[in-house]
Amino acid sequence: MSDATSKAIDRAMGALVGGALGDALGMPTQLLSPVRIAELHGHVEDFIEPFADHPVSKGLAAGTITDDTEQALLLGRILVESGDRFDHARWVNALLDWEREVKARGSYDLLGPSTKRAIDAINNGVPAEEAGRSGDTNGAAMRIGPVGIMMPLEPLEAFVAKVAETCRATHNTSIAIASAAAVAAAVSRGIAGGGWRDASASAVAAARRGATLGHWVTGGDIAARIVWAQDIVRGKAIRDAIRLITDLVGTGVASQESVPAAFAVLEVARGDPWQAAIISANIGGDTDTIGAIAAGMAGACSGFSRLPQQHIARLVGLDMSEVRALAADLVAARVAKIGSGKDAAE
């Protein structure tokens, strides 16, 4: 294995495990306001258990991953199995199987609204290519990391087309595709060796391209909101930045809130994955998803070797051997694409 490939695998692991850290740290604080988080837990800086009556996380152990990480790993496996042409039938069936497993665990409320609607539509006979035409929330962006690992960023048109392809069944809208393209581009730039600032710049370009695809829906422009969200928190103290993100950017499941919020977190954390996870856990709203996105992007730019190993060891529900194998397979697919000339080398 070449040194370049080893470094790419380390960054791929950083993206996947960084996302899991952000997911698990934000799990007990999701849906709560920053004030309520502070009342219950103070300033969250480590894995904690959710309070007894938490609407979706009650009963989960501290450090448990949620649908953000599970769906990212699921998508990654489907990408590897699909080869060059994404297998929509396999993906939809995998989501349906996953839904049944989630229901069996008594956690149906962990499914996002767009994914819920799409799965219900598919269950009722709606073709997969039509089921996602109203999906505009952040479910596609939260699980898109593996596409960024597998796909070289250039040519951008081919890169964003692959993102859109994976969004079709559940999030086939301009806003969702733009959001997923931004996150995937940040991850891809990190895998190629770029820093978090480079990743943010690549994200904006990809979001602009992604906004031209899928079914158009109303909402703020994702690329513009990413730039604005990072601008308003740049240089601010963490507590001040949290207030700005909560009050102005928004932290709900809408793509135009949570995805720019994740990029704002990346800015405040200055690319540090664990700091991104901590900030996300305290901003309220969709904390686990924002944390998964922000820490995943940061992890892609820093690498697994720079993640806090003592916290990784306490994650619940993550099979590290599975993650290592997936990271290696996705990087192998990326290297093959660059080497074959199907995509331009970066």
Secondary structure by P-SEA (a helix, b strand, c coil): ccaaaaaaaaaaaaaaaaaaaaaaaacccccccaaaaaacccccccccccccccccccccccccccaaaaaaaaaaaaaaaacccccaaaaaaaaaaaaaaaaaacccccccaaaaaaaaaaaacccccccccccccccccccaaaaaacccccaaaaaaaaaaaaaccccccaaaaaaaaaaaaaaaaaaacccaaaaaaaaaaaaaaaaacccccccccaaaaaaaaaaaaccccaaaaaaaaacccccccccccaaaaaaaaaaaacccaaaaaaaaaccccaaaaaaaaaaaaaaaacccccccaaaaaacccccaaaaaaaaaaaaaaaaaaaaacccccc
